């Protein structure tokens, strides 16, 4: 083999290594982008579910007669405020403002935070992060179940409740869920990855996948 051929082979091997390195970097970028797309898709779904809950509450208030509307507003404010104060403490409340636009009643929802006597009113999504939105949405769903006539029967199904609630407040969320079950005499069925929340249940089960088959085993005993 001539020196020229050897140099050509070395050059080709170097170019191949560079292309392999480039492919590895691009593949890592692709994985990062795919992960971000999945996270954004989950966040979008949660946002759409939250909007759907708010919209249902607004429709309920719009379609109610004036007296019933005031009663529903008061019940929602009380339940959501109790939920927020149960989890985050007494310096936070929930308010609904009703305005007449033509022949329609329009409802706007706010979280009011009290900082050393100074009240700050914001939309739920602008108040203290996603944990507040989680609790407001959860309490509104319960309020809709309890306010709508005829009353909705059946258990309360929760999928990852309080996912954005900080760990320091998890115990209070745990206590709030137990109080909900007692107050409204409803069974709560909950899916969660939060081990602390599983302790709030009378029964808890762990679901794992082995060889593509779901395995269910009891985590706690009554």
N, C-alpha and C positions, 0 to 999 in steps of 0.2 A: 504494500500500500504506500502510495507516495505521501510526502509531507503535506501536499496540498489537499489530498483526500482526508488525511487525518484532521487537518485544521477545519475542514468543512464539517466533519462529523462532530467535532468539539463545539463548533458554532451552533450546529443544529441541536445538540443536547442542551446547550445553554439556553437557546430560544425555547426549547420544550419546557425546561424548568421554569422559565419566566412566565410562560403561558399557564403552566399548572398553578403557579403562585397567584397569578391574576385571576384564574378561575376560582381558586379557593377564597380569595378576598370577595369576589363578586357573589359567590354562593353564600358567604356569611352575611353580606349586605341583604341578599334576597331573604334569608331567614329572619333577619331583624325586621325588614319591611313587612313580611308576612305576619310576624308576631304583633307588630303595631296595628296592622289591618284587623287582626282578630280582636285585639283590645278595643279598637275604635268601634268595631261591629257590636261588641258586648255593651260598650258605653252608650251607643246609639239606641240599642234595644231598651236599655234601662231608662234612657231619657224619654223614649216614646211611651213606655209604660207609665212613667211619672206624668207626662202630659195627658195621657188617657185618663188617669185618675183625677187630675185637676179638672179636666173637661167634664167628666161625669158629675163631679161635685157642682160645677157651675151650672150644668143642665138641670140638675135636681133643684138648685136654688131658683133658676129662671122659671121653671115650670110650676113651681109651687105657688099657691095663693099667698097673699101678703102675710097673713098670720102664720100659716104653716112655714112660710119662707123664714120668718124671724125665728120660729122655733128651731127649724133645721140649722139655721146659721148659728144660733146659740149653742146647740148641741155639738156641732162640728168644732166651734171655737173652744168649747170646754174640753172636749175629748182630746183634741190635738194639743191644746195647752197643757193638759194633764200629762200627756205622753212626753212632750218636750221637757216639762219640769221634772218628771219622773227620772228621765235619763240625764239631762244636762243641768238640773238645778232650778231654783225658783226665779232666776233673773231673765227668763225668756218666756214669751207668750205668742199665741197665734191669733191673728185677727182677720176677719173677712169684711171687706167694705162692699156694700151694695149700692149701685147707682142705677137710676132709671135712664135708659137710652131709648127714647121713643116709647114704644109699648113693651120694651124688654127690660128685665132687671139684669144688670151685668155685675158679676162678682169678681173682685180682685182679692188675692190672698197675700198676707204679709206675715213675716216673723218680726216680733218686736223684742229687741235685746236691751236690757237695762244695765248701763255701765256707770256705776257711781251716781245714780240719779239722772243720767242722760239717756233718754230713750232713742234708739236707732231703729227705724222701720225699714225693712228691706224685703225683697222677694225671697222666698225660701231658698232658691238656688244661689242667692248672693250672701246667705247668712251662714258663717262658720263652716263652710264646706259641705261635702256630700253627706255627712252623718245627719245633719239637720233635715236634709231633703228625704233621707231614708225614713226618719221617724215621722215627719209630716205625711209622707205618702202612705206609710203603714197605718197611721191613725186615721187618715181620711178614708182609706179603704174600709176600715172597721166602722167608721161613722156612716159610710154609705150603706153597709150591710144592716146597721142597726136603725138607720133613719128611713130607708126606703120602705114604702108600704105597697103591698104586704111585705112584712119582714122576711128577709132572706133566711132560710134555714140551712142547716148543715155546718160542717166544720170550717174553720178558717185555715186556708192553705197558704203557707208562706214559703217562698223560695229565696233562700239566703237573706233573711231579714237583717237589717242593720249591717250590711256588708261594709259600708263606709264609716261605721261608727268606730271611733278610736277604742283601743283596748281598755283604757282607763274607765270607759263608760259601759263596757260589756255587762258587768254585773247588774247595773241599773236597768239595762235593756232586758236582761234575764228576769228581773223582778217585775218589770212592766208586762212582759208577756204572760207571766203567771197571773198577774192581777187581771189582765184582759179575760183570760179563760174563766176566772172566778166571777168577775163582774157581769159578763154577758152569758155565762153558762154555756160556753162554746168549747168544743174540742179544737185544739190547734195541732195541725199536721205540718211539720216544718222540715225543710231540707237545708242543711248547713254544713259548712266545713269548720265552723267555730266550735271547738271542743267544750268551751265554757258554756255555750248556749245549749249544748246537748244535755247538760246537767239540769236544765230547767224542765226537761220532759219527765213524765212518769215512766216512760219507756224510750230507749234510744237503740237504734240499730245501725251497724256499720255495713256499708255496701262496698265491696271490692270486686275487681274483675280478675279472674284467674283463667288463663287460656281462653280468653274471649267469653267466659261465662260469668254472670254476676253471682257473687256469693254474699249472702245476708247472714249476719250473726248479731245477737243481742249484745249491746255494749254495757247496759246497766240492768239491774234487776229492780223491780218495784220495792 
